Amino acid sequence: MVYLFPRLLTGAAKELRETFLGQSPQELRSHAELSHTAMFYAATGGVRLPTAQLRDLRATIVQAAEARGFPAPHNRKQAAMFDIAAAEILHRDSGIIPAEAVAGDLWAFLSLVAMPDVAAWRYTDLHRDRVLGTDVTRHVFGRLWWRAHLVHDSEAEREDLYAALSVLGESAFDQIYARRTSIGGSPHLVRGILRVWQAIDVPRDEVSERDFLRDLLKRVLRLQAFISFDSLSSNDLDEELGALADESLRAMTQGA
């Protein structure tokens, strides 16, 4: 069954953010709610999410944060581990579908009504893009759902469905999803890039992984004008991408 998640009106979202600025995650726990007077739902497409399921989702996300030190300040490793765990939870357990996941006001509800304490723990400044849903690719929770959606491998063993979440960090995924109308719009292509990324040995003393990934994505975009990557089998896709990765690595090491 497709559930419609509650969404939050833009004006109310901005007011809540202003109210929450400067408050600690511990203080914001008392502000976490499962409903709001300014919430609304999409007009069609499913039934409204039961309150009990929203409560369970919040509890599971909070538990994942607590396992990484919440509400105490986190370090970089704890933040990265939380992101991986939360991405899987949001994609696997929330019931959010792609058509809903593009809605910034849905994510604004989750970050400012249902889980403001977790949002403030992860991003203490509550930057607009992180909580208002103005850019889903940067939203504290929205970016994680999309990250999991792109790497989710339905053909893998159950315990490995989200294994690729740990392959690339946030900044690397930003490069991929920033190209969401091309590369980032194809989970099949993204999973291929991740497989090749794991297989190739980048000499870090000569080439930064960030620069290598950027160069590889440029080559993928150029070839995408002539090849439909989505029509290729996984093996053929890996072969094509592997060749591009080799070209990119040779060009960058020779240049270095």
HELIX and SHEET records of a PDB file:
HELIX    1   1 THR A   10  PHE A   20  1                                  11    
HELIX    2   2 PRO A   25  LEU A   28  1                                   4    
HELIX    3   3 ARG A   29  HIS A   31  5                                   3    
HELIX    4   4 THR A   51  GLU A   66  1                                  16    
HELIX    5   5 ARG A   76  ASP A   93  1                                  18    
HELIX    6   6 PRO A   98  ALA A  101  1                                   4    
HELIX    7   7 GLY A  104  PHE A  109  1                                   6    
HELIX    8   8 LEU A  110  ALA A  114  3                                   5    
HELIX    9   9 PRO A  116  ARG A  122  1                                   7    
HELIX   10  10 ARG A  128  VAL A  131  1                                   4    
HELIX   11  11 GLY A  142  VAL A  151  1                                  10    
HELIX   12  12 ARG A  158  ASP A  160  5                                   3    
HELIX   13  13 ALA A  163  SER A  166  5                                   4    
HELIX   14  14 GLU A  170  TYR A  177  1                                   8    
HELIX   15  15 PRO A  187  ALA A  199  1                                  13    
HELIX   16  16 GLU A  209  GLN A  224  1                                  16    
HELIX   17  17 PHE A  229  SER A  231  5                                   3    
HELIX   18  18 SER A  234  GLY A  255  1                                  22    
SHEET    1   A 2 TYR A   3  LEU A   4  0                                        
SHEET    2   A 2 VAL A  47  ARG A  48  1                                        
SHEET    1   B 2 ARG A   7  LEU A   8  0                                        
SHEET    2   B 2 MET A  39  PHE A  40 -1                                        
END                                                                             
